[in-house]
Amino acid sequence: MSQCKNSKDKQNGRNRQVRLVCVFMIQQIKSKIVNPKEIFADIEAFCLEFSTVSEANALYKEIKKGE
């Protein structure tokens, strides 16, 4: 997540990276490998920063559902 924030890549490249991170995190949460409550603040900040990416919105909804 921090690499997405610090990326100086073009917008499309960063959006792709954000999508991949979000899909990965959603799968980890659904598989109960990651407890979203432990890193809630980090995930929430990430999702709000990249709210224009639909996968970030889906991740945000997923962490709010488990809250």
C-alpha positions in Angstrom: 0.0 0.0 0.0 2.8 2.4 0.8 4.4 1.8 -2.6 1.1 2.8 -4.3 1.1 6.1 -2.3 4.8 6.8 -3.0 4.6 5.8 -6.7 5.7 8.5 -9.2 4.5 6.3 -12.0 1.9 7.6 -14.5 -1.6 7.7 -13.3 -2.7 4.6 -15.2 0.2 2.6 -13.9 -0.5 3.6 -10.3 -4.2 2.9 -10.7 -3.4 -0.6 -12.0 -1.2 -1.2 -8.9 -3.9 0.1 -6.6 -6.4 -2.3 -8.2 -4.1 -5.2 -7.7 -3.5 -4.4 -4.1 -7.2 -4.0 -3.4 -8.2 -7.3 -5.1 -5.4 -9.0 -3.2 -6.5 -7.5 0.2 -10.2 -8.4 -0.5 -9.2 -12.0 -1.1 -7.0 -12.1 2.0 -9.9 -10.8 4.1 -12.4 -13.2 2.6 -10.1 -16.1 3.2 -9.6 -14.9 6.8 -5.9 -14.7 6.4 -5.8 -11.0 7.3 -7.9 -9.5 10.1 -9.1 -6.1 8.8 -9.6 -4.8 12.3 -5.9 -5.0 13.0 -5.0 -2.7 10.1 -8.3 -0.9 9.7 -6.8 2.6 9.9 -4.2 1.9 7.2 -6.7 0.3 4.9 -9.3 3.0 5.4 -6.7 5.8 4.6 -5.6 3.9 1.5 -9.2 3.5 0.3 -10.0 7.1 0.9 -6.9 8.3 -0.9 -7.7 6.2 -4.0 -11.5 6.5 -3.9 -11.6 7.1 -7.6 -10.6 3.5 -8.2 -13.6 1.1 -8.0 -11.7 -1.7 -6.4 -10.7 0.7 -3.5 -14.4 1.3 -3.0 -15.0 -2.4 -2.9 -12.2 -2.9 -0.4 -13.6 -0.1 1.8 -17.1 -1.7 1.7 -15.5 -5.0 2.7 -13.7 -3.6 5.7 -16.8 -1.7 6.8 -18.9 -4.9 6.6 -16.5 -6.7 9.0 -16.4 -3.8 11.4 
